[in-house]
């Protein structure tokens, strides 16, 4: 699939070509939705910055000030991991910790608990170390400060105010739209549809599970 967005005299024009699913031949349109992967981190970071701007969160405070249960493999370094370091991927946390904590509203709380003692790639603040774990921890910070699960906070604080009616977080919500299928294949060969549409657990939301149209952030049609 290929898409383009062009701004002409203040008007946005969107163009798209290709198919959403090679098996069914369903064509891509400008209201199709896609799993956005790590672009979800931008959404989570926006919520964190909203809380900081509102004075509800100090970016330079240790994560344990909000999440006392948070810990890493080296107890002496746990307190050196701040909200800002999670945002900027300088916390030292390793990249991935895949853990299916279920479909319940407590999935992020259970994820953070399961991640206790996770390894560091380097000491906090010493180097860039891309970390999806860090963004799940930020998602849990959002939940604690807002009293809402991450999905609800995202909807109430960002998606609804901006009129982003084609951005969702759960697969059952994606079925309301023309949803793209992932495809797998070797380089130079036609790819085939993946065996499953959604392989990520719900707990992957803050770092990788926003489903939206990738062209623009647009409001209601």
Buried (B, 14 or more C-beta within 10 A) or exposed (E): BEBEBEEEEEEEEBEBEEBBBBEEEBBBEBBBBBBBEEEBBEBBBEBBEBBBEEEEBBBEEBBBBBBEEBBBEBEEBBBBBBBBBBBBBBBBBBEBBEBBBEEEBBBBBBBBBBBEEBEBBBBBBEEEBBBBBBBBBBBBBBBEBBEBBBBBBBBEBBBEEEEBBBBBBBBEBBEEBBBBBBBEEEEEEEEEBBEEBBEBBBBBBBBBBBBBBBBEBBEEE
